[in-house]
Amino acid sequence: MGYESTRLRREFQIDELVTIHYFEYPLNFVFHGEAHGFWEFLYVDRGSIRVTAGNQERTLTAGQAIFHEPWEFHAFRSVGKRPPNLAVFSFLCDSPYLEFFRGAVLTLSGEERGLISKILANAVECFSTPLHVPAVEKMELRPDAPAGCAQAILLYLELFLLTVRRARTQTSESPHMLPPLEEKPGDLPPRELLAQVLSYLEIHINDRLTLPEICEAFSISRSRLERIFHAEKGCGVIDYFIKMKIDRAKELIRNGAMNITELSYHLSFTSPQYFSLRFKRCTGMSPREFQSSVKELALHFR
């Protein structure tokens, strides 16, 4: 008897994204609202917000998400003492499978938060459009985006939705309830935690982060996070973050996108001089020397 293939059922499929955003809003920020013909879900990464969804209001805190069905009016305002960081995803899908998410307000597990981090990290590589600009209505693909990153976004998004629904269907948890947080990121196994922290650093590559801020975001002690980084990466958290910034600077220099001064401020170094010092420490040459070597290489291969 010969082999026969088995066609596997797909519960739903997402082929088109509308937007992916990561916002760091100020205290007392107010979004007056909108309605549109596609799905959207909003995840609170830090802080807390008061959300209007249709004719209901709910307060969401860090680790929670809300889903807005097509044409549902939604608005929010920041509340509490910490400015909110929010991730927002919108996409097209008309599958009945998503009926589960109508009006859903959920506290996400560590696995689910990790999938959000992977979507955002791939979006940074995939799109030239900044994730923090709210006025964006069409995202532009990078011409030099790594192969597969666009597909990875769609797959991680589908996996996120499948994971959320299956976990709550199997436990009979209502999607409209806010159960206790299952686990803190700091409680995860070291390599899983490391992957989430690296995704977080990639998202914030243009920001100036401190070690206490990173530890607070992941509910982990400074000593444990430093031990994990020294064991897996051979250096401390901030040193590794600076290496990531220098790698991004090299990429931008190769693209000819900015001059050295613009680069230093774009990547949130305190001054062009400090940027040059760290660049030389990482690469063995100054930014201008690296820029010249790139130009010489380009001329050589013309």
C-alpha positions as a printed NumPy array, in Angstrom:
array([[  0.   ,   0.   ,   0.   ],
       [  1.419,   3.386,  -1.006],
       [  1.747,   6.453,   1.146],
       [ -1.203,   8.84 ,   1.228],
       [ -1.138,  12.418,   2.386],
       [ -3.514,  13.795,   5.001],
       [ -5.022,  17.22 ,   4.473],
       [ -4.996,  19.134,   7.748],
       [ -7.802,  21.477,   8.636],
       [ -7.039,  25.16 ,   9.097],
       [ -9.404,  26.831,  11.549],
       [ -8.641,  30.237,  10.089],
       [ -6.02 ,  32.039,   8.052],
       [ -4.633,  35.574,   8.16 ],
       [ -3.07 ,  36.882,   4.97 ],
       [ -3.28 ,  40.644,   5.482],
       [ -2.137,  42.903,   8.292],
       [ -3.324,  46.471,   8.634],
       [ -1.041,  47.844,  11.354],
       [  1.375,  46.823,  14.072],
       [  2.236,  49.471,  16.65 ],
       [  4.164,  49.804,  19.873],
       [  3.369,  53.04 ,  21.712],
       [  4.937,  54.619,  24.781],
       [  2.315,  57.147,  25.807],
       [  2.685,  59.959,  28.365],
       [  0.678,  60.175,  31.548],
       [ -2.849,  61.522,  31.061],
       [ -2.891,  60.538,  27.369],
       [ -6.345,  60.322,  25.798],
       [ -7.229,  58.55 ,  22.525],
       [-10.681,  59.795,  21.566],
       [-11.546,  56.72 ,  19.554],
       [-12.336,  55.226,  16.18 ],
       [-14.168,  52.356,  14.489],
       [-12.958,  50.412,  11.442],
       [-13.809,  47.324,   9.428],
       [-11.102,  44.974,  10.703],
       [-10.079,  43.18 ,  13.884],
       [ -7.81 ,  44.844,  16.418],
       [ -6.354,  43.771,  19.714],
       [ -4.543,  45.936,  22.215],
       [ -2.033,  44.596,  24.74 ],
       [ -0.918,  46.579,  27.807],
       [  2.817,  46.05 ,  28.243],
       [  3.265,  48.559,  31.081],
       [  1.034,  50.854,  33.096],
       [ -2.755,  50.826,  32.959],
       [ -5.524,  52.264,  30.778],
       [ -9.283,  52.737,  30.841],
       [-10.79 ,  51.359,  27.628],
       [-14.139,  52.144,  26.026],
       [-15.389,  49.272,  23.831],
       [-18.821,  49.893,  22.366],
       [-20.968,  50.926,  25.329],
       [-18.731,  49.33 ,  27.978],
       [-15.701,  50.557,  29.909],
       [-12.949,  48.407,  31.403],
       [ -9.649,  49.04 ,  33.154],
       [ -6.68 ,  47.054,  31.84 ],
       [ -3.322,  46.683,  33.556],
       [  0.039,  45.282,  32.435],
       [ -0.243,  41.79 ,  30.968],
       [ -3.845,  42.163,  29.805],
       [ -5.335,  42.461,  26.314],
       [ -8.659,  43.481,  24.795],
       [-10.055,  42.51 ,  21.383],
       [-12.181,  44.813,  19.218],
       [-14.354,  43.263,  16.518],
       [-14.829,  45.049,  13.149],
       [-16.773,  48.32 ,  13.441],
       [-16.736,  48.346,  17.236],
       [-16.034,  51.865,  18.493],
       [-13.065,  51.897,  20.846],
       [-11.17 ,  54.555,  22.778],
       [ -8.881,  54.678,  25.807],
       [ -7.139,  56.957,  28.259],
       [ -4.175,  56.35 ,  30.536],
       [ -4.862,  55.949,  34.254],
       [ -2.651,  55.294,  37.246],
       [  0.786,  56.633,  38.116],
       [  2.819,  55.066,  35.296],
       [  2.653,  56.067,  31.625],
       [  1.359,  53.145,  29.552],
       [  3.207,  51.146,  26.914],
       [  0.804,  49.502,  24.475],
       [  1.141,  47.057,  21.577],
       [ -1.65 ,  47.251,  18.994],
       [ -2.261,  44.762,  16.169],
       [ -4.922,  44.987,  13.46 ],
       [ -5.647,  42.491,  10.691],
       [ -8.233,  41.205,   8.231],
       [-10.013,  37.908,   8.898],
       [-13.665,  36.914,   8.501],
       [-13.451,  33.384,   9.926],
       [-16.183,  32.264,  12.373],
       [-13.327,  30.961,  14.543],
       [-12.746,  34.524,  15.746],
       [-16.259,  34.797,  17.209],
       [-14.632,  33.708,  20.473],
       [-12.741,  37.008,  20.605],
       [-15.752,  39.338,  20.365],
       [-15.555,  41.558,  23.429],
       [-12.774,  39.418,  24.926],
       [-10.684,  40.868,  27.75 ],
       [ -7.925,  38.515,  28.885],
       [ -4.888,  38.215,  31.099],
       [ -2.163,  36.65 ,  28.968],
       [  0.146,  33.825,  29.977],
       [  3.917,  33.96 ,  29.662],
       [  3.733,  31.89 ,  26.469],
       [  1.182,  34.281,  24.949],
       [  3.21 ,  37.353,  25.895],
       [  6.242,  35.694,  24.35 ],
       [  4.395,  35.324,  21.035],
       [  3.54 ,  39.038,  21.094],
       [  7.243,  39.795,  21.605],
       [  8.113,  37.635,  18.591],
       [  5.545,  39.421,  16.4  ],
       [  6.979,  42.806,  17.389],
       [ 10.603,  41.726,  16.926],
       [  9.855,  40.458,  13.405],
       [  7.876,  43.623,  12.617],
       [ 10.944,  45.739,  13.425],
       [ 12.916,  43.749,  10.834],
       [ 10.096,  43.555,   8.287],
       [  8.754,  47.118,   8.07 ],
       [ 10.476,  50.425,   7.403],
       [  7.467,  52.22 ,   8.889],
       [  8.174,  53.151,  12.545],
       [  6.042,  51.191,  14.988],
       [  5.574,  54.177,  17.308],
       [  3.861,  56.546,  14.835],
       [  0.064,  56.444,  15.367],
       [ -0.829,  58.229,  12.114],
       [  0.439,  55.312,   9.987],
       [ -2.39 ,  53.817,   7.914],
       [ -0.25 ,  51.651,   5.624],
       [  2.911,  49.859,   6.655],
       [  5.795,  49.785,   4.19 ],
       [  7.926,  46.675,   3.781],
       [ 11.708,  47.006,   4.005],
       [ 13.304,  46.175,   0.641],
       [ 16.131,  44.447,   2.538],
       [ 13.938,  42.643,   5.076],
       [ 15.27 ,  39.203,   6.068],
       [ 13.641,  36.368,   4.157],
       [ 10.735,  34.874,   6.026],
       [ 10.126,  37.648,   8.556],
       [  6.773,  38.659,   6.99 ],
       [  5.574,  35.058,   7.032],
       [  6.815,  34.695,  10.604],
       [  4.589,  37.619,  11.649],
       [  1.512,  35.946,  10.174],
       [  2.375,  32.555,  11.67 ],
       [  3.086,  33.969,  15.127],
       [ -0.147,  35.987,  14.984],
       [ -2.169,  32.91 ,  14.028],
       [ -0.395,  30.856,  16.698],
       [ -1.123,  33.558,  19.279],
       [ -4.854,  33.503,  18.494],
       [ -4.953,  29.691,  18.453],
       [ -3.061,  29.489,  21.75 ],
       [ -5.314,  32.038,  23.442],
       [ -8.514,  30.319,  22.356],
       [ -7.412,  26.731,  22.987],
       [ -6.08 ,  27.503,  26.466],
       [ -9.36 ,  29.055,  27.522],
       [-11.602,  26.533,  25.783],
       [ -9.81 ,  23.644,  27.495],
       [-10.104,  25.277,  30.927],
       [-13.647,  26.618,  30.363],
       [-12.35 ,  30.104,  31.138],
       [-14.579,  32.891,  29.918],
       [-12.792,  35.259,  27.53 ],
       [-14.547,  38.135,  29.29 ],
       [-13.027,  37.401,  32.688],
       [ -9.719,  38.646,  34.024],
       [ -8.099,  35.651,  35.783],
       [ -5.022,  36.071,  37.973],
       [ -1.769,  36.388,  36.082],
       [ -0.526,  32.832,  35.498],
       [  3.138,  33.563,  35.89 ],
       [  5.526,  36.468,  35.968],
       [  8.109,  36.675,  33.179],
       [ 10.805,  36.448,  35.853],
       [  9.546,  32.97 ,  36.781],
       [ 10.214,  31.563,  33.301],
       [ 13.109,  29.181,  32.518],
       [ 16.325,  31.145,  31.805],
       [ 16.428,  30.652,  28.028],
       [ 12.742,  31.449,  27.571],
       [ 13.173,  34.571,  29.688],
       [ 16.289,  35.516,  27.718],
       [ 14.373,  35.246,  24.432],
       [ 11.678,  37.578,  25.755],
       [ 14.212,  40.105,  27.05 ],
       [ 16.088,  40.08 ,  23.729],
       [ 12.831,  40.728,  21.859],
       [ 12.103,  43.584,  24.277],
       [ 15.558,  45.085,  23.671],
       [ 15.08 ,  44.798,  19.908],
       [ 11.775,  46.658,  20.121],
       [ 13.442,  49.389,  22.218],
       [ 16.649,  49.518,  20.168],
       [ 16.252,  53.28 ,  19.603],
       [ 15.475,  54.008,  23.259],
       [ 17.647,  54.624,  26.293],
       [ 16.901,  51.817,  28.739],
       [ 18.312,  51.34 ,  32.217],
       [ 18.872,  48.014,  33.935],
       [ 16.236,  48.758,  36.634],
       [ 13.66 ,  49.506,  33.905],
       [ 14.372,  46.201,  32.161],
       [ 14.215,  44.278,  35.445],
       [ 10.914,  45.935,  36.348],
       [  9.411,  45.115,  32.946],
       [ 10.132,  41.411,  33.532],
       [  9.603,  41.229,  37.302],
       [ 13.112,  39.877,  37.814],
       [ 15.963,  40.768,  40.131],
       [ 19.006,  42.518,  38.747],
       [ 21.344,  39.764,  39.94 ],
       [ 19.36 ,  36.96 ,  38.247],
       [ 19.066,  38.78 ,  34.922],
       [ 22.776,  39.616,  34.933],
       [ 23.635,  35.964,  35.688],
       [ 21.521,  34.776,  32.754],
       [ 23.151,  37.241,  30.34 ],
       [ 26.685,  36.459,  31.508],
       [ 25.983,  32.721,  31.164],
       [ 24.337,  32.924,  27.725],
       [ 25.9  ,  36.036,  26.142],
       [ 29.177,  36.486,  27.996],
       [ 28.435,  40.031,  29.154],
       [ 25.97 ,  42.108,  31.14 ],
       [ 22.554,  43.271,  29.969],
       [ 23.44 ,  46.879,  29.156],
       [ 26.703,  45.923,  27.443],
       [ 24.76 ,  43.508,  25.243],
       [ 22.114,  46.165,  24.539],
       [ 24.866,  48.543,  23.416],
       [ 26.268,  45.816,  21.131],
       [ 22.803,  45.518,  19.584],
       [ 22.742,  49.29 ,  19.058],
       [ 26.171,  49.198,  17.414],
       [ 25.034,  46.402,  15.076],
       [ 22.037,  48.531,  14.12 ],
       [ 24.34 ,  51.539,  13.612],
       [ 26.549,  49.502,  11.253],
       [ 23.478,  48.536,   9.252],
       [ 22.341,  52.17 ,   9.021],
       [ 25.841,  53.31 ,   8.034],
       [ 25.9  ,  50.711,   5.258],
       [ 22.525,  51.981,   4.057],
       [ 23.785,  55.57 ,   4.071],
       [ 20.623,  56.545,   5.92 ],
       [ 22.107,  59.049,   8.399],
       [ 25.292,  60.869,   9.281],
       [ 27.204,  60.005,  12.46 ],
       [ 25.629,  62.719,  14.608],
       [ 22.112,  61.791,  13.491],
       [ 22.863,  58.133,  14.176],
       [ 24.034,  58.786,  17.714],
       [ 20.835,  60.607,  18.651],
       [ 18.622,  58.186,  16.706],
       [ 19.981,  55.355,  18.86 ],
       [ 19.716,  57.463,  22.05 ],
       [ 23.412,  57.733,  22.895],
       [ 24.139,  60.666,  25.208],
       [ 26.437,  62.331,  22.665],
       [ 28.155,  61.663,  19.319],
       [ 31.449,  61.381,  21.219],
       [ 30.133,  58.638,  23.499],
       [ 28.614,  56.854,  20.489],
       [ 31.989,  56.937,  18.702],
       [ 33.747,  55.628,  21.818],
       [ 31.384,  52.66 ,  22.188],
       [ 31.427,  51.978,  18.438],
       [ 35.237,  51.784,  18.401],
       [ 35.267,  49.6  ,  21.501],
       [ 32.925,  47.116,  19.769],
       [ 34.345,  47.169,  16.237],
       [ 37.955,  48.302,  16.544],
       [ 37.344,  51.345,  14.338],
       [ 35.546,  54.662,  14.625],
       [ 32.18 ,  55.182,  12.896],
       [ 33.857,  57.345,  10.246],
       [ 36.527,  54.707,   9.623],
       [ 33.808,  52.083,   9.269],
       [ 31.884,  54.386,   6.917],
       [ 34.991,  54.865,   4.773],
       [ 35.679,  51.12 ,   4.647],
       [ 32.107,  50.497,   3.472],
       [ 32.491,  53.095,   0.709],
       [ 35.828,  51.626,  -0.382],
       [ 34.313,  48.151,  -0.505],
       [ 31.412,  49.415,  -2.606],
       [ 33.816,  51.084,  -5.059],
       [ 35.913,  47.91 ,  -5.254],
       [ 32.952,  45.828,  -6.409],
       [ 31.565,  48.281,  -8.956]])
